[in-house]
Amino acid sequence: MTELTGMAGTAGMADLTGKTAVITGSARGIGRAIALRYARLGANIVVNYSSDKDRAAATATEVEQLGAQAITVRADVSVVTEIERLFAEAAARFGRIDIAVANAGVELIGIGFADITEDQFDRLFAINTKGTFFTLQVAARHVAAGGRIIYVGSSTTAVPVPGEGLYGSSKTAPRYAVQVLAQELADRGVTVNTILPTAIDGAGVFTEPDPEHPVRQLVARPGRIGRRMGTVDDVADAAEYFASDLAAWVSGQSLLVSGGALQ
């Protein structure tokens, strides 16, 4: 009888030695987990942050402790010139960019569609939609032939969820852009893919633990592996796959990371 054991969080599939990865929003949460995973696999890491300099520095220190090189670059992805500067500084420091992960975003859930304000709309679309769109565009110009571009989206773009109309809408347009960009970059061998995480413990609105949050009760129902929330390492597993040679002929795809549940 074959015994199946969990493999989440184990590196070894990919060898990213000598490659450089730019990861937006990587001071904490999912972005940080991807940065540390890629560092374990040998990549140089560009840690991007918008305001939390201390957390970004801490992430860079962890990267260096894993034997990789790191720099931190402050850049607000809602400002296109700052995205351009982020990639320019990365290229100036490491010579080339092999992997770009468009991860930076802001989460706002539990708001009925009729109650969404214009200020809330402008904020989410400035970061999640405009910021990601132009991150993908600038990445397309900078990522080397045979490289990887990855968008960290949301499972709400696959299955509509009441109370998440604004958030899911803001994350939908970049998912479409990924599919277009995958075709436009095919001749350069650059793959472009989307990860669609479900609610992730340790990220977004779940950065701080809240055992009473109703989502924790929801995920405990049958239909989800382990009856648990996703972890940042679950998402890093998917990011490792898309960055690896195993995904060299996989492009324009969306991978739902939800433990088998619909969202």
Secondary structure by P-SEA (a helix, b strand, c coil): cbbbbbccccccccccccbbbbbccccccaaaaaaaaaaaabbbbbccccccaaaaaaaaaaaaaacccbbbbbbccccaaaaaaaaaaaaaacccccbbbccccccccccccccccaaaaaaaaaccaaaaaaaaaaaaacccccbbbbbbcccccccccccaaaaaaaacaaaaaaaaaaaaaccccbbbbbbbbccccccccccccccccaaaaaaccccccccccccaaaaaaaaaaaacccccccccbbbbccccccc
